[in-house]
Amino acid sequence: MKGLYFQQSSTDEEITFVFQERENLLVTEDNFVKLQVKACALSQINTKLLAEMKMKKDFFPVGREIAGIVLDVGSKVSFFQPDDEVVGILPLDSEDPGFCEVVRVHEHYLVHKPEKVTWTEAAGTIRDGVRAYTALHYLSHLSAGKSVLIMDGASRTVQLPDFLSFTARVIDVSNGKVHVAESCLEETGGLGVDIVLDAGVRLYSKDDEPDVKLQLLPHKHDIITILGVGGHWITTEENLQLDPPDSHCLFLKGATVAFLNDEVWNLSNVQQGKYLCILKDVMEKLSTGVFRPQLDEPIPLYEAKVSMEAVQKNQGRKKQVVQF
């Protein structure tokens, strides 16, 4: 039985993906579930976070968003039984790669998959669904009547306008002719928006920004300008730098800044109950059509290595899923 792993170079700058033979999983531990994987989604690997957590291995398992059928359960498992259809996200310290026919996972990382949801939809949506839920409910406290600006919203795996139940207005800034701050202030009558969810921000002027891709991102000053009174800025920029004038402007508006960390639930064991509720709600919204995922065509396991290399380089737009 083969599984996909990655190995970091001595400088930690490059990673290599390799298939390795694995031993058959014979024993299912107390709170663990033995799972036949039916689908596993491809996502970028945060090597920087792994290094910060001092997770050093010769080979790291690859693939975490999985859906499959329960084969066996440990003696202390209370939520699942053999033949259950489940979906979940493997923890950062998982010993098993999702890109493998059979894996072991603690029951607290799994929820039941609705019957109407396909394997690829479940695996391909679960991570981005949790991300959207965390950003809009837990960090920005979304409620009826709020105005929301979602940067790069049209390309996200989970279409958030469906999740939010509102009419979307798309602002195309890719050609550089449209100024996002001016457009948003015009749309809101100068009041600004209640919530901004970015997909990265530019910290410097375009002239000082060497990366062409980053030049298309909104500047931090634009986002601060867009925020209305009491607004919430949810950012994915982990190295965000705010100067005193920026902080003063946020202070005058009574606005807040929160950081969207994909692994926040994974790093906090005390929040496990909340996390499971989120996973269940994401699957419920998927089964009822509230979430409408934009997925690429499923790919076979033997193409996972090449596809992960492309994903790690941030190539491609739609979410890819390996179907077993």
ABEGO torsion letter per residue (X at the ends): XBBBBBBBBAAGABBBBBBBBBBBBABBBAABBBBBBABBBBBBBBAAAAAAAGBBBABBBBEABBBBBBABBBAABAABBBGBBBBBBBBAABABBABBABBBBBAAABBBBBAABBAAAAAAAAAAAAAAAAAAAAAAGBBBGBBBBBBGAAABABBAAAAAGBBBBBBBAAAGABBAAAAAAAAAGGAEBABBBBAEBBABBAAABABAAAAABBBAAAAAAABBBGBBBBBABAABBBBAAAAAAAAAAGBBBBBBBAAAAAABAAAAAAAAAAAAAAAAAAAAGABBBBBBBBBBAAAAAAAAAAAAAGBEABBBBBBX
